[in-house]
Each structure stands twice: as C-alpha cells, then as structure tokens.
Amino acid sequence: MSISPTIILLTVSILLFVSVLMSKTANRTGLPVLTLFLLIGMLAGQEGIGKISYDNPETAQFLGIIALCFILYSGGLDTKFGQIKPIVWRGTILATLGVFFTAVSLGAFVHWITDFGWLESLLLGSIVSSTDAAAVFAIFRSKSTWLKRNLRPMLELESGSNDPMAYFLTLTFIMLIKQPEVSVWSMVPIFFKGMIIGAFMGFVIGKVTVRVINKINLYVEGLYPVLTIAMMFFSYSFTEFIGGNGFLAIYISGLIVGNSNFIHKRSLLKFYDGFAWLMQILMFITLGLLVFPSRMVPIVGIGLAISVFLILVARPVSIVLCLLPFKIYYKDLTFVSWVGLKGAVPIIFATYPMVEKIPNADMIFHIVFFITLTSLLLQGTTLFNIAKWLKLTIPEGKENKPALEFDSDTVKLILDEMTIESHFNCVDKTIVNIKLPKTVLIVMIAREDTYLTPNGSTVIETGDRLTILADTKTNMDAAFQVLKAD
C-alpha cells in the first residue's frame, strides 16, 4: 500500500510538534530531551500506537550521516579556540586514546559474558565508545549552569571530536569480520592516513569556505546558508572519497569557520544551531522507528550488565588512564568519568553492521539502543546533581564572559569616531575584509542624513563617520592605522 506525500508530511509535522512540546517537559524534569525523541519514535513504530512500518537500516544510515554532518559542523562552529586552548591536549587524548581504551575494555567484557566472538565484541564496544555533547549540555543549559576549571570546554571538545575515532574503529572491526585474512596491524597506517587527511582537508576547506563567503558577494542573503551547506557536505564527501576521515574533516572545517570573521556570521550560527536540533529530532525519531521493543526484552539482562560495566568501569578507567598524567583534581576525574552520555551516534553506527549483514547485527543494534537509553536515563537525569554534589557548578552570570562578543576578554572599552576620506584604504571595502583587530567593532556608521548599524557585508564609503569600539587604546590606534592606510 502506497502512502501519499501529504500523509507523510502530516505525520512528520505532528511528530516534530510533539517533540518540541515534550522538550519543555524534559527540561523541567531534568530528563534528557533526546530520550523523549527516541521514545516518540518507538511509540510511532510498528509495535507502538502509531503502527508505522519502518525497517530500512540503509535509509536510516544515510539520514544519520546527513544529520551527523550538521551536528558535527554546528559543534565546530560553536567551539571557540580561546576556550579550548588551555585543554586542547586533554580533550584530544580523551577523543582518541580514551575512545580506544573504552572500546577495548568494553569489548573484552562483552566477549566474557556473551557468546559473541572477539571481533563482534570489539565491534560492539567501538560502537558505544563515543559520547554525546548535545545530550550533556542541553541539561546544563536548561539548568543555567556552568562548570569550574575548564571542564565544560574539555567535555565539549572531547564529545565533539571523538566520533571520528569511534567511526574508524567501527569500520575497522566490520572489515575484519568480513575479511578475516586482513591483519589488524594493517589498519594502523590506514588510521593515521585517515586522520591526517581528514584534519588537513578540514583545515583547508574551512579556510576556503570563509574566503568564498566574504568574496562571493551574493545579492540574496538567504543563499549564504545554502552555500555553507554545500561546502559542509563537500568537506565530508570529498575527504571520504580520497581516503580521509570525513567526520573529522567536517568538525575541523566548522571549527575553522566558527573562529573566523565573515559576513552574516550571527545569522549563520543561529541557522546551524536550529538545523542541528532539527536533525537530532528527525534522527532520533527515525532510529526509534527502527527499534522493535519485543526484541529488546530478551537482551535486557545482557544490556543492563554491559551498561553498568561501561558506566562504572570502562569509562572511568579510560578517563583515569588519559587524564592522570595531567594531575587533575579527583572531583574533576569523577565528574568526567560520569559524563559518558550516549546519544545518536552509537545508534547510527549500529546500523552499519545491519547494512553489511554482519552476524548478530540485529542483536547488536538492540543492545546498543538499550545502552543508549540506559545512559540517557541514568546519567542524564543525575548529571546536574552529581556536579552540584562535587561542587563543580557555577550559577549563570558569575562565569567569566566578556561584555561583548569579542574573541578575547574585555577589560575596558574605548569609544571613538573617524571620518573616512577618499584616499583611505578602507573605501569601497566590506567591513569583514578590513583587517581590524579582533577586539575592535564598528558599531555605527553615519552616512549623510542616515545612521546605519553595520555588519560584515557593509561597504565603507567616502564621507562615512564611523563610531568605533575597542578594548584598549593600542587596538584603537591599530584600527585607525588599518582604516587610514593608503
């Protein structure tokens, strides 16, 4: 029986509307909102009240890749170099060695308590080895809470950048299962090749994206999001095509773009934030539709044992091994160990064995789904209380935030004016293409009898009177010099 597009769109609109409304309830109760999206998908599925028949892991995987592109790119856009610089090595080690240690230790435990072979066990461990930043910080944003000692940027960096490692491990063990003659050691150079190409392409495409945005001069502002989406998908697909890690490329590309100056930056960041949420909702509902609750009943015991081991042993051990050399406070170690929240990524990765027809793929998928649900319900509902118990929280408003959206902290502000003459270097240039110091803003332009609120695409004209805001006199003088230079 065919279903009309009208019915499909009607169903999707109702599911989205219900999901958004339910998110308000989730924020009040402390329940991770992503859990509700999964449950809505399950209720809408064939064994739920919606009776929607959906059993297509290939389509779910494709949609998951698209959603992950938006989520990782948005995560990169929101990550500030200034915040992650002090903890970049900690976050990087957690995102690589931490994922590896978690996958191996959990894989060994799965092999011990189940009939899975070593490769299947390590595959399952790899699939659930990464953490979900959106799930973690949705809780803290809803509680208006910040964390001490750079814990938040470290966890954001880890969560935003650890998916490429889990992705590589998942594909590696799938290949080893399908091709037993392949040596595990032969995957080592492939890993470094993928990471190096991914990092390089992400950096290059990020720089190119910023330059294209600032130079292309589109007459329709609404096309700028379309342009960046094209560059985003290109960074993933082209990197994968030449043998690199596409997910790493897309995260680094977003990181480069988000820390650069370009026109319409504020609107583009808001666009990607909203679109990332849309992708998460659609993805979680789709993955929920794939689940058959009746198939989860037989694996509840095994799933619970694996979840407990992952939360109380595998994650804490990997955190200690990675962070102990940095002399971290034991309270910080405890909290970071507890913040191993699982989200959409493990469930998406669990579709790969199904698509590749790996033995026990359906059982692996439902175990992963159960682990994710357990993690969201157990860790997600207690994160805020654990942070308060460890005295790691800072009420919103007391955190160290700059008064304006500068890239560095503002100590004091200086306001000055300048009238643009015909021979000045800045004439007929857009503001974004004028190399002003990062902590200098042109806040207003008086042009003839009108006053303009400028943005990055505003063109400076002869006779304009600029009102300029800077953090120090040195930077104000530097701005004047840049604007006046012949």
Order of alpha helices (4+ residues) and beta strands (2+ residues): alpha-alpha-alpha-alpha-alpha-alpha-alpha-alpha-beta-alpha-alpha-alpha-alpha-alpha-alpha-alpha-alpha-alpha-alpha-alpha-alpha-alpha-alpha-beta-beta-beta-beta-beta-alpha
